Amino acid sequence: MYKAKINVTLRKSILDPKGKAAHHALHNLGLNNINDVRIGKFIEMDIRADTEKEAYELANTACSKLLANEVMEDFQIEIEKN
């Protein structure tokens, strides 16, 4: 059993309105040293697989087919043994 930890973020070329709003709010709180904020999503899944490579491939397929919009988003996958 493996655990996949997946971070999905908008591509740098895509405007992030949630990140811009959070950045503005942080400046209003006096946190002026924060230069940029990007907001994404974090996904965890337990995967039944024989190898770490197989678990990665399953997580990658899940991201490509459903969890991430590859036109607008990038994703990073980390696999841990459970």
Secondary structure, 3 states (H helix, E strand, C coil): CEEEEEEEEECCCCCCHHHHHHHHHHHHCCCCCCCCCCCCEEEEEEECCCCHHHHHHHHHHHHHHHHCCCCCEEEEEEEEEC
